[in-house]
Amino acid sequence: MVDSAVSSTIGFGPDRWERIRESHRLWWDGELGRPLIQMRLGGAEAPRPAPDLPPRIFEAFYDDTVPVEAIVDRWDYNLSRTRFLGDAFPHVWPNFGPGVAAAFCGASLECGNGTVWFHPEKDAGITELELSLNSTSKWFTRISQLMKAATDFWQGQVQVGMTDLGGNLDILSTFRPGEELLFDLYDHPEAVKARTWDAHTLWWDSFDAFNRRLQPANPGYTCWTPVFSETPYYILQCDFCYMIGPDMFDAFVKPELAKTCEKLSHSIYHLDGPGELTHLDSLLQIEALDGVQWIPGAGARPVSEWPEVYRKISDAGKKIQLFGTLSDLAAIAEQTGRADNIVLMADDSIENREAIEGELERYGAM
């Protein structure tokens, strides 16, 4: 158990948080006049000894006997060795695997091979499948406890993000694995649509319940991609759509996606891999969708070598969220003719701080 008297060693005070709120508010409103640049530098000297608990990619990898306070202490140590430049800020999120909402309504969670898997505990057909939040389930409870421990400890100094709830058909595919959901789209289309809206309710019940744990102590709203918002925000996705065409996307994915965009204050879509590019035109027609996060994927061209994608997103009046470097930012700005609609997430070493600060000053981000 971590000593309750231990205090945070992260140097990020109220004045810096006010700058973060202002820059992100102006960017969302299209009034910042420059890109958002979140630059995180790792490798800073540790201000205290490392905790005994080792780091993990997924918090689900920690045994149930590990106190949530110990996980928060490990997070705090990691953040204390990071310097936040430009529009960056200290941020964590409880990572229990993409699509963890399935574990809140009966799926089992398995850790292994460096990732997290979800499996149905019983074989239910699409017409019999029931999806609803069980707020007493093991994993919902564990995430809630971790969120509360984090917000109690930091008291607004660190932004605690939403867990990765998953997309509508992604949640369904947990319970209809393999080719089963693909067959359901043909054999039981109305049942799939009904279950999609059940997943919508499950998603929102989970989202709202977790935010009741996080607010008002949390500075604002983020998820696994920490674009800050003072009002509810999320990175939405449907990885399952890699396997379907535009007609099925419009029938089974887009209606629920558009409704969720309308209910959120801000939203960005996680477009994952070349196989999803077939849906980009349809996505850009969703008026309430603010932006797109393009992830080319392993083996594809580098992130800066997709000018046709970025021009299409920018010309549609949407924002671009990018993981990459300052050079990638410059290349994409040249391709689209503007930089003010881009938010870059970048990581570098503390050893390069001086040169990076010079680059940030040129963008007006220091």
C-alpha positions as CSV (number, residue, x, y, z in Angstrom):
1,M,0.0,0.0,0.0
2,V,1.2,3.5,-0.9
3,D,1.6,5.9,2.0
4,S,-1.3,8.3,1.8
5,A,0.9,11.2,2.8
6,V,3.0,10.8,-0.4
7,S,2.6,13.9,-2.6
8,S,2.9,14.3,-6.3
9,T,6.3,15.3,-7.7
10,I,5.0,16.7,-11.0
11,G,5.7,20.3,-11.6
12,F,2.5,21.5,-13.4
13,G,0.6,24.2,-11.6
14,P,-2.6,26.2,-12.1
15,D,-1.1,28.8,-14.3
16,R,0.0,26.2,-16.9
17,W,-3.3,24.5,-16.7
18,E,-5.0,27.8,-17.5
19,R,-2.8,28.2,-20.6
20,I,-3.7,24.6,-21.6
21,R,-7.4,25.3,-21.3
22,E,-7.2,28.5,-23.3
23,S,-5.1,27.1,-26.2
24,H,-7.3,24.1,-26.6
25,R,-10.5,26.1,-26.3
26,L,-9.4,28.5,-29.0
27,W,-8.2,25.6,-31.2
28,W,-11.5,23.7,-31.0
29,D,-13.3,27.0,-31.9
30,G,-11.0,27.6,-34.8
31,E,-9.5,30.8,-33.3
32,L,-6.1,29.8,-32.1
33,G,-4.4,30.7,-35.4
34,R,-1.7,28.0,-35.1
35,P,-1.5,24.2,-34.6
36,L,-1.8,22.6,-31.2
37,I,1.6,21.0,-30.5
38,Q,1.8,18.6,-27.6
39,M,5.5,17.8,-27.1
40,R,6.4,15.4,-24.3
41,L,10.1,14.9,-23.5
42,G,11.1,11.7,-21.6
43,G,14.2,10.9,-19.7
44,A,14.2,13.7,-17.2
45,E,16.0,13.1,-13.9
46,A,13.8,11.4,-11.4
47,P,12.9,13.6,-8.4
48,R,12.4,10.5,-6.2
49,P,13.2,6.8,-6.0
50,A,11.3,4.6,-8.4
51,P,8.3,2.7,-6.9
52,D,8.5,-1.1,-6.5
53,L,5.6,-1.6,-8.8
54,P,6.9,-2.1,-12.4
55,P,5.4,-0.2,-15.3
56,R,2.9,-2.0,-17.5
57,I,1.3,-1.1,-20.9
58,F,-2.1,-2.3,-19.8
59,E,-3.3,-1.7,-16.2
60,A,-5.3,-4.9,-16.7
61,F,-1.9,-6.7,-16.4
62,Y,-1.7,-5.9,-12.7
63,D,-3.0,-8.5,-10.4
64,D,-6.2,-7.8,-8.4
65,T,-4.1,-7.7,-5.2
66,V,-2.2,-4.6,-6.5
67,P,-3.8,-1.5,-4.8
68,V,-5.1,1.1,-7.2
69,E,-3.1,3.6,-5.2
70,A,0.1,1.8,-6.1
71,I,-0.8,2.1,-9.8
72,V,-1.4,5.8,-9.4
73,D,2.0,6.1,-7.7
74,R,3.7,4.4,-10.6
75,W,1.9,6.8,-13.0
76,D,3.0,9.8,-10.9
77,Y,6.7,8.6,-11.0
78,N,6.5,8.2,-14.8
79,L,5.0,11.7,-15.3
80,S,7.6,13.2,-12.9
81,R,10.3,12.1,-15.5
82,T,8.5,13.8,-18.4
83,R,8.6,17.5,-19.4
84,F,5.6,19.0,-21.1
85,L,6.3,21.6,-23.8
86,G,4.0,23.6,-26.0
87,D,0.4,22.5,-25.5
88,A,1.3,19.3,-23.7
89,F,0.1,18.5,-20.2
90,P,0.3,15.6,-17.7
91,H,-2.2,12.9,-18.7
92,V,-2.9,9.3,-17.8
93,W,-5.7,6.9,-18.7
94,P,-6.7,3.4,-17.4
95,N,-5.8,1.0,-20.2
96,F,-7.8,-2.2,-20.0
97,G,-7.8,-3.0,-23.7
98,P,-9.7,-1.5,-26.6
99,G,-13.4,-2.3,-26.4
100,V,-13.4,-2.9,-22.6
101,A,-17.1,-2.0,-22.5
102,A,-17.7,-5.6,-23.6
103,A,-16.3,-6.7,-20.2
104,F,-19.0,-4.6,-18.5
105,C,-21.8,-6.7,-19.9
106,G,-20.6,-10.3,-19.7
107,A,-17.4,-10.8,-21.7
108,S,-14.3,-12.2,-20.1
109,L,-11.0,-10.3,-20.2
110,E,-7.8,-12.2,-20.9
111,C,-4.3,-10.8,-20.7
112,G,-1.6,-12.4,-22.8
113,N,1.0,-12.0,-25.5
114,G,1.4,-8.3,-24.7
115,T,-2.2,-7.4,-25.2
116,V,-5.8,-7.8,-23.9
117,W,-8.5,-10.0,-25.4
118,F,-12.2,-10.2,-24.8
119,H,-14.2,-13.4,-25.1
120,P,-17.9,-14.2,-24.8
121,E,-18.7,-16.4,-21.9
122,K,-21.6,-18.0,-23.7
123,D,-22.7,-18.4,-27.3
124,A,-25.7,-16.1,-27.9
125,G,-27.1,-15.4,-31.3
126,I,-27.5,-11.9,-32.5
127,T,-31.2,-11.9,-31.9
128,E,-30.8,-13.2,-28.3
129,L,-27.8,-11.1,-27.3
130,E,-28.3,-8.7,-24.4
131,L,-26.0,-5.7,-23.9
132,S,-26.4,-3.5,-20.8
133,L,-24.1,-2.1,-18.2
134,N,-23.4,-4.1,-15.1
135,S,-21.9,-1.5,-12.8
136,T,-21.0,-4.1,-10.3
137,S,-18.9,-6.1,-12.8
138,K,-15.3,-6.7,-11.8
139,W,-13.7,-4.6,-14.5
140,F,-16.1,-1.7,-14.3
141,T,-15.4,-1.6,-10.6
142,R,-11.7,-1.8,-10.9
143,I,-11.5,1.0,-13.5
144,S,-13.8,3.2,-11.3
145,Q,-11.7,2.6,-8.3
146,L,-8.5,3.5,-10.3
147,M,-10.1,6.7,-11.6
148,K,-11.2,7.8,-8.2
149,A,-7.8,7.1,-6.6
150,A,-6.1,9.1,-9.4
151,T,-8.4,12.2,-9.1
152,D,-8.2,12.1,-5.3
153,F,-4.4,12.0,-5.4
154,W,-3.8,14.7,-8.0
155,Q,-6.7,17.0,-7.3
156,G,-6.7,18.5,-10.8
157,Q,-2.9,18.5,-11.4
158,V,-3.1,15.6,-13.9
159,Q,-5.8,14.9,-16.5
160,V,-7.2,11.4,-16.1
161,G,-8.6,10.2,-19.4
162,M,-11.5,7.9,-20.3
163,T,-10.8,4.2,-20.8
164,D,-11.0,2.7,-24.3
165,L,-14.7,1.8,-24.4
166,G,-14.6,0.6,-28.0
167,G,-16.8,1.2,-31.1
168,N,-20.3,0.0,-31.7
169,L,-19.7,-3.0,-34.0
170,D,-16.4,-3.7,-32.2
171,I,-18.3,-4.4,-29.0
172,L,-20.8,-6.6,-30.9
173,S,-18.0,-8.5,-32.6
174,T,-16.7,-9.6,-29.2
175,F,-19.9,-11.6,-28.7
176,R,-20.1,-12.6,-32.4
177,P,-16.5,-13.5,-33.1
178,G,-14.8,-14.6,-36.3
179,E,-17.2,-14.4,-39.2
180,E,-20.4,-14.6,-37.2
181,L,-21.1,-10.9,-37.1
182,L,-20.3,-10.6,-40.9
183,F,-22.9,-13.3,-41.6
184,D,-25.4,-11.5,-39.2
185,L,-25.2,-8.4,-41.4
186,Y,-26.7,-10.4,-44.2
187,D,-28.9,-12.8,-42.3
188,H,-30.2,-10.6,-39.5
189,P,-29.7,-7.0,-40.5
190,E,-32.5,-5.6,-38.3
191,A,-31.2,-7.5,-35.2
192,V,-27.7,-6.1,-35.8
193,K,-29.1,-2.6,-36.0
194,A,-31.0,-3.1,-32.8
195,R,-27.9,-4.5,-31.0
196,T,-25.9,-1.5,-32.3
197,W,-28.3,0.8,-30.5
198,D,-28.0,-1.4,-27.4
199,A,-24.2,-0.9,-27.6
200,H,-24.8,2.8,-28.0
201,T,-26.7,2.8,-24.7
202,L,-24.1,0.6,-23.0
203,W,-21.3,3.0,-24.2
204,W,-23.1,6.1,-23.0
205,D,-24.1,4.6,-19.6
206,S,-20.4,3.7,-19.1
207,F,-19.1,7.0,-20.3
208,D,-21.5,9.0,-18.1
209,A,-20.8,6.8,-15.0
210,F,-17.0,7.1,-15.4
211,N,-17.3,10.9,-15.8
212,R,-19.2,11.1,-12.5
213,R,-16.1,9.5,-11.0
214,L,-13.7,11.9,-12.8
215,Q,-15.5,15.2,-12.4
216,P,-15.3,17.8,-11.0
217,A,-11.8,17.1,-9.7
218,N,-10.5,16.4,-13.2
219,P,-9.3,19.4,-15.3
220,G,-11.5,18.4,-18.2
221,Y,-12.0,15.6,-20.7
222,T,-9.6,13.4,-22.6
223,C,-9.4,9.7,-23.7
224,W,-6.5,7.6,-24.9
225,T,-5.6,10.4,-27.2
226,P,-5.2,13.4,-24.9
227,V,-6.6,16.2,-26.9
228,F,-7.9,18.4,-24.1
229,S,-11.5,19.6,-23.9
230,E,-13.3,21.4,-21.2
231,T,-16.5,19.6,-22.3
232,P,-17.2,16.0,-23.1
233,Y,-14.9,14.7,-25.9
234,Y,-13.9,11.3,-27.3
235,I,-11.9,9.6,-30.1
236,L,-14.5,7.4,-31.8
237,Q,-13.8,4.3,-33.8
238,C,-15.1,1.2,-35.5
239,D,-12.2,-1.1,-36.4
240,F,-14.7,-3.7,-37.6
241,C,-15.5,-1.5,-40.6
242,Y,-12.2,-2.6,-42.2
243,M,-14.2,-5.7,-43.2
244,I,-17.2,-4.1,-44.7
245,G,-18.0,-1.8,-47.7
246,P,-19.5,1.7,-47.8
247,D,-23.1,0.6,-48.1
248,M,-22.9,-1.5,-44.9
249,F,-20.9,1.3,-43.2
250,D,-23.7,3.7,-43.9
251,A,-26.4,1.3,-42.8
252,F,-24.8,-0.2,-39.6
253,V,-22.1,2.2,-38.4
254,K,-22.8,5.7,-39.5
255,P,-26.2,6.4,-37.8
256,E,-25.0,5.5,-34.3
257,L,-21.7,7.3,-34.9
258,A,-23.5,10.4,-36.0
259,K,-25.7,10.4,-33.0
260,T,-22.8,10.0,-30.6
261,C,-21.0,12.9,-32.4
262,E,-24.1,15.0,-31.8
263,K,-24.2,14.2,-28.1
264,L,-20.4,14.9,-27.6
265,S,-19.1,18.5,-27.5
266,H,-16.1,17.4,-29.5
267,S,-15.2,14.3,-31.4
268,I,-12.5,12.8,-33.6
269,Y,-12.7,9.6,-35.6
270,H,-9.9,7.0,-35.4
271,L,-9.3,6.0,-39.0
272,D,-7.1,2.9,-38.7
273,G,-5.4,1.6,-41.8
274,P,-5.8,1.8,-45.6
275,G,-8.8,-0.6,-45.5
276,E,-10.9,2.1,-43.7
277,L,-10.1,4.8,-46.3
278,T,-13.1,3.6,-48.3
279,H,-15.3,5.1,-45.5
280,L,-13.6,8.5,-45.3
281,D,-16.0,10.4,-47.7
282,S,-19.0,9.1,-45.7
283,L,-17.3,10.1,-42.4
284,L,-16.6,13.6,-43.6
285,Q,-20.3,14.1,-44.3
286,I,-21.1,13.8,-40.5
287,E,-21.6,17.4,-39.6
288,A,-21.0,17.0,-35.9
289,L,-17.7,15.2,-36.3
290,D,-14.9,17.6,-35.6
291,G,-11.9,15.8,-37.0
292,V,-10.1,12.6,-38.1
293,Q,-7.1,10.8,-36.7
294,W,-5.4,8.9,-39.6
295,I,-3.2,5.9,-38.6
296,P,-1.6,4.4,-41.7
297,G,-0.6,1.2,-39.9
298,A,2.4,-1.1,-40.0
299,G,3.9,-1.6,-43.5
300,A,2.1,1.4,-45.0
301,R,3.6,4.7,-46.2
302,P,4.9,7.0,-43.4
303,V,2.3,9.3,-41.7
304,S,3.4,12.4,-43.7
305,E,3.1,10.7,-47.1
306,W,-0.7,10.7,-47.5
307,P,-1.4,14.2,-49.0
308,E,-4.6,13.0,-50.7
309,V,-6.0,12.0,-47.3
310,Y,-5.0,15.1,-45.4
311,R,-6.3,17.4,-48.2
312,K,-9.6,15.7,-48.2
313,I,-10.0,16.0,-44.5
314,S,-8.9,19.6,-44.4
315,D,-11.0,20.6,-47.4
316,A,-14.1,19.2,-45.7
317,G,-13.5,21.6,-42.8
318,K,-12.4,19.0,-40.4
319,K,-9.4,19.0,-38.0
320,I,-6.5,16.6,-38.2
321,Q,-5.0,14.7,-35.3
322,L,-1.5,13.5,-35.9
323,F,1.1,11.3,-34.1
324,G,4.5,12.2,-35.4
325,T,7.2,14.8,-35.5
326,L,7.5,18.5,-36.1
327,S,8.8,17.6,-39.6
328,D,5.6,15.6,-40.2
329,L,3.5,18.6,-39.1
330,A,5.4,20.9,-41.5
331,A,4.9,18.5,-44.4
332,I,1.2,18.1,-43.8
333,A,0.7,21.8,-43.4
334,E,2.4,22.3,-46.8
335,Q,0.2,19.6,-48.4
336,T,-3.0,21.1,-47.1
337,G,-2.1,24.8,-47.1
338,R,-2.8,25.3,-43.5
339,A,-1.6,24.2,-40.0
340,D,-4.1,25.8,-37.7
341,N,-6.5,22.8,-37.9
342,I,-3.8,20.3,-36.8
343,V,-3.0,18.8,-33.4
344,L,0.3,17.0,-33.1
345,M,1.2,14.5,-30.4
346,A,5.0,14.1,-30.3
347,D,7.5,12.5,-28.0
348,D,11.2,13.2,-27.8
349,S,14.2,13.1,-25.4
350,I,15.0,15.6,-22.8
351,E,18.4,15.8,-24.4
352,N,16.9,17.7,-27.4
353,R,15.0,20.2,-25.3
354,E,16.8,23.4,-26.5
355,A,16.4,22.6,-30.2
356,I,12.7,21.7,-29.7
357,E,11.9,24.8,-27.8
358,G,13.3,26.8,-30.7
359,E,11.0,25.1,-33.1
360,L,8.0,25.6,-30.8
361,E,8.8,29.3,-30.5
362,R,8.6,29.6,-34.3
363,Y,5.1,28.1,-34.2
364,G,4.1,30.4,-31.3
365,A,3.6,27.4,-29.0
366,M,6.0,28.4,-26.2
